[in-house]
């Protein structure tokens, strides 16, 4: 058994010692949008610091706990906060919690984040469904020896985000009268925000939004055969010719203000899965 597999099983077994729930869906809650965790019923909460080999986030807006329970009639396991590459963790450490969640049973991942909006048709507070992504983080969590019992050496990325799940989310949003966009997300290493020239470049190569997470987790989810649905909240606008100074506090507040719409859509999707 590889060290990676052994660590996954040790973490999974610890979680199973705390709860008998077998989740159907995994959820990752990003910056400022952890309120959904509070709506999970009959919740068991396990701090990351207690779980073997789990990284612990040092970033404001990330609570750092695994929440297991029911949401909209589905059994879920949710990461209330995530760790990031820019904190000094390796890509393998950043994505380790997702591998553990997959070994708890879910075959579907719903992932969320707060992003800068570069598409001029977006506004702060808009919800964007991730239709595709570009990896500019300079690393990949799949680099290194591959354990074939966990996933294939060369995972296909022709459909990183499930078209079927995106269509379902569109129908849910229409029923709720919530406007959501579809857009391409680009991931960068951070932790600094981008310059005007960088935003112009990222827009030119086809990106609608930019952030510092999510892509590593999606790569690992696809490596393990999970279907993925991704959402972003536009927390600030990044138009190079009208760029305003941004701060992490402002980003969190903007994400929290827009969170009810994203929460409603995610709960609606879960009801119809």
C-alpha positions as YAML, in Angstrom:
chain: A
units: angstrom
residues:
- id: 1
  name: UNK
  ca: [0.00, 0.00, 0.00]
- id: 2
  name: UNK
  ca: [1.31, 3.47, -0.89]
- id: 3
  name: UNK
  ca: [1.75, 6.13, 1.79]
- id: 4
  name: UNK
  ca: [-0.94, 8.20, 0.06]
- id: 5
  name: UNK
  ca: [-3.47, 5.37, 0.26]
- id: 6
  name: UNK
  ca: [-2.55, 4.61, 3.85]
- id: 7
  name: UNK
  ca: [-3.01, 8.24, 4.89]
- id: 8
  name: UNK
  ca: [-6.37, 8.43, 3.10]
- id: 9
  name: UNK
  ca: [-7.62, 5.34, 4.92]
- id: 10
  name: UNK
  ca: [-6.35, 6.54, 8.29]
- id: 11
  name: UNK
  ca: [-8.21, 9.84, 7.89]
- id: 12
  name: UNK
  ca: [-11.35, 8.11, 6.60]
- id: 13
  name: UNK
  ca: [-11.35, 5.62, 9.46]
- id: 14
  name: UNK
  ca: [-11.05, 8.43, 11.99]
- id: 15
  name: UNK
  ca: [-14.04, 10.22, 10.46]
- id: 16
  name: UNK
  ca: [-16.04, 6.99, 10.44]
- id: 17
  name: UNK
  ca: [-15.28, 6.58, 14.14]
- id: 18
  name: UNK
  ca: [-17.17, 9.85, 14.71]
- id: 19
  name: UNK
  ca: [-20.21, 9.28, 12.47]
- id: 20
  name: UNK
  ca: [-22.06, 6.46, 10.74]
- id: 21
  name: UNK
  ca: [-23.33, 8.72, 7.95]
- id: 22
  name: UNK
  ca: [-22.43, 7.61, 4.41]
- id: 23
  name: UNK
  ca: [-22.63, 10.73, 2.22]
- id: 24
  name: UNK
  ca: [-23.89, 10.83, -1.37]
- id: 25
  name: UNK
  ca: [-22.51, 14.28, -2.21]
- id: 26
  name: UNK
  ca: [-19.32, 16.14, -1.27]
- id: 27
  name: UNK
  ca: [-19.37, 19.95, -1.01]
- id: 28
  name: UNK
  ca: [-16.45, 22.39, -0.74]
- id: 29
  name: UNK
  ca: [-17.37, 25.83, 0.61]
- id: 30
  name: UNK
  ca: [-15.03, 28.65, -0.32]
- id: 31
  name: UNK
  ca: [-14.14, 32.12, 0.96]
- id: 32
  name: UNK
  ca: [-17.03, 33.87, 2.67]
- id: 33
  name: UNK
  ca: [-19.62, 31.31, 1.60]
- id: 34
  name: UNK
  ca: [-19.58, 28.85, 4.47]
- id: 35
  name: UNK
  ca: [-23.09, 29.70, 5.61]
- id: 36
  name: UNK
  ca: [-24.49, 26.69, 3.79]
- id: 37
  name: UNK
  ca: [-22.80, 24.50, 6.40]
- id: 38
  name: UNK
  ca: [-25.15, 25.97, 8.99]
- id: 39
  name: UNK
  ca: [-28.15, 24.56, 7.12]
- id: 40
  name: UNK
  ca: [-26.96, 20.97, 7.25]
- id: 41
  name: UNK
  ca: [-29.30, 19.00, 9.51]
- id: 42
  name: UNK
  ca: [-28.26, 16.52, 12.20]
- id: 43
  name: UNK
  ca: [-24.73, 17.71, 11.59]
- id: 44
  name: UNK
  ca: [-21.59, 16.12, 12.94]
- id: 45
  name: UNK
  ca: [-18.72, 18.64, 12.95]
- id: 46
  name: UNK
  ca: [-15.10, 17.53, 12.99]
- id: 47
  name: UNK
  ca: [-12.32, 20.15, 13.12]
- id: 48
  name: UNK
  ca: [-9.63, 19.58, 10.51]
- id: 49
  name: UNK
  ca: [-7.03, 19.73, 13.26]
- id: 50
  name: UNK
  ca: [-8.40, 16.45, 14.68]
- id: 51
  name: UNK
  ca: [-8.32, 14.49, 11.41]
- id: 52
  name: UNK
  ca: [-5.05, 12.66, 10.65]
- id: 53
  name: UNK
  ca: [-2.99, 14.27, 7.86]
- id: 54
  name: UNK
  ca: [-5.55, 17.06, 7.17]
- id: 55
  name: UNK
  ca: [-4.12, 20.50, 6.34]
- id: 56
  name: UNK
  ca: [-5.51, 23.39, 8.41]
- id: 57
  name: UNK
  ca: [-6.32, 26.70, 6.69]
- id: 58
  name: UNK
  ca: [-4.90, 29.93, 8.08]
- id: 59
  name: UNK
  ca: [-7.07, 32.17, 5.87]
- id: 60
  name: UNK
  ca: [-9.80, 34.46, 7.19]
- id: 61
  name: UNK
  ca: [-13.24, 33.24, 6.07]
- id: 62
  name: UNK
  ca: [-12.36, 29.53, 6.22]
- id: 63
  name: UNK
  ca: [-13.75, 27.84, 9.34]
- id: 64
  name: UNK
  ca: [-11.75, 24.63, 9.02]
- id: 65
  name: UNK
  ca: [-14.23, 21.88, 9.85]
- id: 66
  name: UNK
  ca: [-15.76, 18.88, 8.14]
- id: 67
  name: UNK
  ca: [-19.55, 18.83, 8.42]
- id: 68
  name: UNK
  ca: [-21.56, 15.64, 7.83]
- id: 69
  name: UNK
  ca: [-25.36, 15.51, 7.81]
- id: 70
  name: UNK
  ca: [-28.37, 15.97, 5.54]
- id: 71
  name: UNK
  ca: [-29.18, 18.85, 3.24]
- id: 72
  name: UNK
  ca: [-32.27, 19.02, 1.03]
- id: 73
  name: UNK
  ca: [-32.87, 15.34, 1.68]
- id: 74
  name: UNK
  ca: [-29.37, 14.24, 0.63]
- id: 75
  name: UNK
  ca: [-26.58, 12.92, 2.81]
- id: 76
  name: UNK
  ca: [-23.62, 15.26, 2.44]
- id: 77
  name: UNK
  ca: [-20.08, 15.81, 3.64]
- id: 78
  name: UNK
  ca: [-19.00, 19.45, 3.43]
- id: 79
  name: UNK
  ca: [-15.66, 21.14, 3.81]
- id: 80
  name: UNK
  ca: [-16.37, 24.42, 5.59]
- id: 81
  name: UNK
  ca: [-13.22, 26.14, 4.37]
- id: 82
  name: UNK
  ca: [-10.23, 24.88, 2.41]
- id: 83
  name: UNK
  ca: [-6.45, 25.11, 2.38]
- id: 84
  name: UNK
  ca: [-4.60, 26.84, -0.44]
- id: 85
  name: UNK
  ca: [-1.42, 26.35, -2.43]
- id: 86
  name: UNK
  ca: [-0.28, 29.86, -1.50]
- id: 87
  name: UNK
  ca: [-0.30, 28.97, 2.21]
- id: 88
  name: UNK
  ca: [2.74, 26.80, 1.57]
- id: 89
  name: UNK
  ca: [1.00, 23.46, 1.30]
- id: 90
  name: UNK
  ca: [1.82, 21.15, -1.59]
- id: 91
  name: UNK
  ca: [-0.83, 20.42, -4.18]
- id: 92
  name: UNK
  ca: [-1.12, 16.92, -2.75]
- id: 93
  name: UNK
  ca: [-1.81, 18.33, 0.73]
- id: 94
  name: UNK
  ca: [-4.36, 20.84, -0.59]
- id: 95
  name: UNK
  ca: [-6.35, 18.09, -2.29]
- id: 96
  name: UNK
  ca: [-5.93, 15.41, 0.37]
- id: 97
  name: UNK
  ca: [-9.27, 16.25, 2.10]
- id: 98
  name: UNK
  ca: [-11.15, 15.66, -1.15]
- id: 99
  name: UNK
  ca: [-9.55, 12.26, -1.57]
- id: 100
  name: UNK
  ca: [-10.67, 11.37, 1.95]
- id: 101
  name: UNK
  ca: [-14.21, 12.60, 1.25]
- id: 102
  name: UNK
  ca: [-14.36, 10.43, -1.87]
- id: 103
  name: UNK
  ca: [-13.43, 7.40, 0.24]
- id: 104
  name: UNK
  ca: [-16.44, 8.15, 2.46]
- id: 105
  name: UNK
  ca: [-18.70, 7.34, -0.50]
- id: 106
  name: UNK
  ca: [-19.85, 10.36, -2.58]
- id: 107
  name: UNK
  ca: [-19.65, 10.25, -6.37]
- id: 108
  name: UNK
  ca: [-20.59, 13.92, -6.91]
- id: 109
  name: UNK
  ca: [-18.68, 17.05, -5.91]
- id: 110
  name: UNK
  ca: [-20.16, 20.54, -5.65]
- id: 111
  name: UNK
  ca: [-17.36, 23.08, -5.32]
- id: 112
  name: UNK
  ca: [-17.59, 26.82, -4.73]
- id: 113
  name: UNK
  ca: [-15.31, 29.84, -4.50]
- id: 114
  name: UNK
  ca: [-15.17, 33.62, -4.49]
- id: 115
  name: UNK
  ca: [-13.65, 35.14, -7.63]
- id: 116
  name: UNK
  ca: [-12.69, 38.30, -9.40]
- id: 117
  name: UNK
  ca: [-14.94, 39.03, -12.35]
- id: 118
  name: UNK
  ca: [-13.26, 39.98, -15.63]
- id: 119
  name: UNK
  ca: [-16.27, 39.61, -17.91]
- id: 120
  name: UNK
  ca: [-17.78, 43.11, -18.30]
- id: 121
  name: UNK
  ca: [-21.27, 41.61, -18.33]
- id: 122
  name: UNK
  ca: [-20.84, 40.42, -14.74]
- id: 123
  name: UNK
  ca: [-21.46, 42.44, -11.60]
- id: 124
  name: UNK
  ca: [-20.26, 42.09, -8.01]
- id: 125
  name: UNK
  ca: [-22.52, 39.55, -6.28]
- id: 126
  name: UNK
  ca: [-23.36, 37.56, -9.43]
- id: 127
  name: UNK
  ca: [-23.32, 33.75, -9.35]
- id: 128
  name: UNK
  ca: [-21.28, 32.12, -12.12]
- id: 129
  name: UNK
  ca: [-21.46, 28.42, -12.92]
- id: 130
  name: UNK
  ca: [-18.00, 27.18, -13.92]
- id: 131
  name: UNK
  ca: [-18.22, 25.76, -17.44]
- id: 132
  name: UNK
  ca: [-14.49, 25.11, -17.87]
- id: 133
  name: UNK
  ca: [-11.18, 26.16, -16.38]
- id: 134
  name: UNK
  ca: [-7.59, 27.15, -17.16]
- id: 135
  name: UNK
  ca: [-4.79, 26.06, -14.81]
- id: 136
  name: UNK
  ca: [-2.11, 28.75, -14.41]
- id: 137
  name: UNK
  ca: [-1.09, 27.75, -10.88]
- id: 138
  name: UNK
  ca: [2.25, 26.37, -12.03]
- id: 139
  name: UNK
  ca: [1.69, 22.94, -10.48]
- id: 140
  name: UNK
  ca: [-0.64, 19.95, -10.61]
- id: 141
  name: UNK
  ca: [-1.73, 17.61, -7.77]
- id: 142
  name: UNK
  ca: [-1.44, 14.58, -10.09]
- id: 143
  name: UNK
  ca: [2.31, 14.99, -10.64]
- id: 144
  name: UNK
  ca: [4.29, 12.12, -9.13]
- id: 145
  name: UNK
  ca: [3.77, 8.37, -8.83]
- id: 146
  name: UNK
  ca: [0.21, 7.27, -9.60]
- id: 147
  name: UNK
  ca: [-1.69, 4.76, -7.48]
- id: 148
  name: UNK
  ca: [-3.93, 3.02, -10.00]
- id: 149
  name: UNK
  ca: [-6.25, 1.86, -7.20]
- id: 150
  name: UNK
  ca: [-7.13, 5.53, -6.59]
- id: 151
  name: UNK
  ca: [-7.38, 6.82, -10.16]
- id: 152
  name: UNK
  ca: [-6.06, 6.55, -13.70]
- id: 153
  name: UNK
  ca: [-2.65, 7.90, -14.66]
- id: 154
  name: UNK
  ca: [-4.07, 10.15, -17.41]
- id: 155
  name: UNK
  ca: [-7.58, 11.35, -16.44]
- id: 156
  name: UNK
  ca: [-9.69, 12.74, -19.26]
- id: 157
  name: UNK
  ca: [-10.64, 16.42, -18.97]
- id: 158
  name: UNK
  ca: [-12.98, 16.80, -21.94]
- id: 159
  name: UNK
  ca: [-15.81, 17.41, -19.45]
- id: 160
  name: UNK
  ca: [-14.29, 18.57, -16.15]
- id: 161
  name: UNK
  ca: [-17.65, 20.04, -15.10]
- id: 162
  name: UNK
  ca: [-20.68, 17.83, -15.74]
- id: 163
  name: UNK
  ca: [-22.89, 19.20, -18.51]
- id: 164
  name: UNK
  ca: [-25.82, 17.25, -17.08]
- id: 165
  name: UNK
  ca: [-25.37, 18.87, -13.67]
- id: 166
  name: UNK
  ca: [-24.96, 22.32, -15.24]
- id: 167
  name: UNK
  ca: [-28.23, 21.90, -17.15]
- id: 168
  name: UNK
  ca: [-29.93, 20.84, -13.93]
- id: 169
  name: UNK
  ca: [-28.57, 23.91, -12.11]
- id: 170
  name: UNK
  ca: [-29.82, 26.15, -14.92]
- id: 171
  name: UNK
  ca: [-33.34, 24.75, -14.54]
- id: 172
  name: UNK
  ca: [-33.22, 25.19, -10.78]
- id: 173
  name: UNK
  ca: [-32.07, 28.81, -11.12]
- id: 174
  name: UNK
  ca: [-34.83, 29.57, -13.62]
- id: 175
  name: UNK
  ca: [-37.44, 28.11, -11.26]
- id: 176
  name: UNK
  ca: [-36.04, 30.24, -8.42]
- id: 177
  name: UNK
  ca: [-35.77, 33.32, -10.64]
- id: 178
  name: UNK
  ca: [-32.09, 33.63, -9.82]
- id: 179
  name: UNK
  ca: [-29.79, 34.80, -12.58]
- id: 180
  name: UNK
  ca: [-26.66, 32.72, -13.03]
- id: 181
  name: UNK
  ca: [-23.99, 32.94, -15.71]
- id: 182
  name: UNK
  ca: [-21.74, 30.30, -17.22]
- id: 183
  name: UNK
  ca: [-18.08, 31.18, -17.45]
- id: 184
  name: UNK
  ca: [-14.49, 29.99, -17.71]
- id: 185
  name: UNK
  ca: [-12.50, 30.13, -14.46]
- id: 186
  name: UNK
  ca: [-8.73, 30.63, -14.41]
- id: 187
  name: UNK
  ca: [-6.75, 29.57, -11.35]
- id: 188
  name: UNK
  ca: [-3.55, 31.37, -10.37]
- id: 189
  name: UNK
  ca: [-1.19, 30.72, -7.49]
- id: 190
  name: UNK
  ca: [-1.68, 33.99, -5.56]
- id: 191
  name: UNK
  ca: [-1.71, 35.22, -2.87]
- id: 192
  name: UNK
  ca: [-1.46, 38.70, -4.38]
- id: 193
  name: UNK
  ca: [-4.31, 39.97, -6.50]
- id: 194
  name: UNK
  ca: [-3.52, 40.62, -10.15]
- id: 195
  name: UNK
  ca: [-2.26, 43.71, -11.93]
- id: 196
  name: UNK
  ca: [-4.30, 45.44, -14.61]
- id: 197
  name: UNK
  ca: [-1.99, 43.99, -17.26]
- id: 198
  name: UNK
  ca: [-2.47, 40.50, -15.85]
- id: 199
  name: UNK
  ca: [-6.27, 40.86, -15.85]
- id: 200
  name: UNK
  ca: [-6.08, 42.00, -19.46]
- id: 201
  name: UNK
  ca: [-3.96, 38.96, -20.35]
- id: 202
  name: UNK
  ca: [-6.27, 36.52, -18.52]
- id: 203
  name: UNK
  ca: [-9.31, 37.94, -20.26]
- id: 204
  name: UNK
  ca: [-7.55, 37.68, -23.62]
- id: 205
  name: UNK
  ca: [-6.87, 33.95, -23.17]
- id: 206
  name: UNK
  ca: [-10.56, 33.27, -22.55]
- id: 207
  name: UNK
  ca: [-11.17, 33.55, -18.81]
- id: 208
  name: UNK
  ca: [-14.27, 35.17, -17.30]
- id: 209
  name: UNK
  ca: [-13.28, 34.86, -13.63]
- id: 210
  name: UNK
  ca: [-10.06, 34.40, -11.66]
- id: 211
  name: UNK
  ca: [-9.25, 32.85, -8.29]
- id: 212
  name: UNK
  ca: [-6.65, 30.92, -6.28]
- id: 213
  name: UNK
  ca: [-8.29, 27.55, -5.66]
- id: 214
  name: UNK
  ca: [-10.74, 24.96, -7.04]
- id: 215
  name: UNK
  ca: [-8.80, 23.68, -10.06]
- id: 216
  name: UNK
  ca: [-6.58, 21.33, -8.00]
- id: 217
  name: UNK
  ca: [-9.65, 19.86, -6.33]
- id: 218
  name: UNK
  ca: [-11.44, 19.41, -9.64]
- id: 219
  name: UNK
  ca: [-8.41, 17.67, -11.15]
- id: 220
  name: UNK
  ca: [-8.35, 15.24, -8.22]
- id: 221
  name: UNK
  ca: [-12.13, 14.73, -8.35]
- id: 222
  name: UNK
  ca: [-11.92, 13.80, -12.02]
- id: 223
  name: UNK
  ca: [-8.90, 11.60, -11.29]
- id: 224
  name: UNK
  ca: [-11.13, 9.62, -8.93]
- id: 225
  name: UNK
  ca: [-14.11, 9.53, -11.29]
- id: 226
  name: UNK
  ca: [-16.33, 12.07, -9.53]
- id: 227
  name: UNK
  ca: [-18.84, 14.27, -11.37]
- id: 228
  name: UNK
  ca: [-18.30, 17.95, -10.63]
- id: 229
  name: UNK
  ca: [-20.53, 21.02, -10.45]
- id: 230
  name: UNK
  ca: [-18.77, 24.31, -9.75]
- id: 231
  name: UNK
  ca: [-20.02, 27.74, -8.69]
- id: 232
  name: UNK
  ca: [-18.35, 31.10, -8.13]
- id: 233
  name: UNK
  ca: [-19.53, 34.28, -6.49]
- id: 234
  name: UNK
  ca: [-18.13, 37.43, -8.10]
- id: 235
  name: UNK
  ca: [-16.75, 39.27, -5.08]
- id: 236
  name: UNK
  ca: [-15.03, 42.10, -6.95]
- id: 237
  name: UNK
  ca: [-14.81, 43.38, -10.51]
- id: 238
  name: UNK
  ca: [-11.42, 43.20, -12.21]
- id: 239
  name: UNK
  ca: [-11.79, 45.38, -15.30]
- id: 240
  name: UNK
  ca: [-8.26, 46.57, -16.19]
- id: 241
  name: UNK
  ca: [-9.35, 50.01, -17.39]
- id: 242
  name: UNK
  ca: [-11.52, 50.66, -14.32]
- id: 243
  name: UNK
  ca: [-9.59, 48.82, -11.64]
- id: 244
  name: UNK
  ca: [-10.32, 49.67, -8.00]
- id: 245
  name: UNK
  ca: [-8.26, 48.74, -4.95]
- id: 246
  name: UNK
  ca: [-9.52, 45.51, -3.38]
- id: 247
  name: UNK
  ca: [-9.06, 43.91, 0.03]
- id: 248
  name: UNK
  ca: [-9.71, 40.45, 1.46]
- id: 249
  name: UNK
  ca: [-12.27, 41.88, 3.90]
- id: 250
  name: UNK
  ca: [-14.25, 43.47, 1.04]
- id: 251
  name: UNK
  ca: [-14.10, 40.21, -0.87]
- id: 252
  name: UNK
  ca: [-15.50, 38.25, 2.09]
- id: 253
  name: UNK
  ca: [-18.30, 40.77, 2.68]
- id: 254
  name: UNK
  ca: [-19.31, 40.75, -0.99]
- id: 255
  name: UNK
  ca: [-19.36, 36.94, -1.05]
- id: 256
  name: UNK
  ca: [-21.45, 36.77, 2.13]
- id: 257
  name: UNK
  ca: [-23.98, 39.24, 0.74]
- id: 258
  name: UNK
  ca: [-24.44, 37.14, -2.41]
- id: 259
  name: UNK
  ca: [-24.36, 33.79, -0.62]
- id: 260
  name: UNK
  ca: [-28.17, 33.32, -0.24]
- id: 261
  name: UNK
  ca: [-28.61, 33.01, -4.01]
- id: 262
  name: UNK
  ca: [-25.87, 30.39, -4.29]
- id: 263
  name: UNK
  ca: [-27.24, 28.53, -1.28]
- id: 264
  name: UNK
  ca: [-30.72, 28.43, -2.83]
- id: 265
  name: UNK
  ca: [-29.39, 27.04, -6.12]
- id: 266
  name: UNK
  ca: [-27.23, 24.38, -4.44]
- id: 267
  name: UNK
  ca: [-30.12, 23.23, -2.24]
- id: 268
  name: UNK
  ca: [-32.38, 23.11, -5.29]
- id: 269
  name: UNK
  ca: [-29.87, 21.00, -7.20]
- id: 270
  name: UNK
  ca: [-29.53, 18.59, -4.28]
- id: 271
  name: UNK
  ca: [-33.31, 18.14, -4.11]
- id: 272
  name: UNK
  ca: [-33.38, 17.11, -7.77]
- id: 273
  name: UNK
  ca: [-30.34, 14.83, -7.83]
...
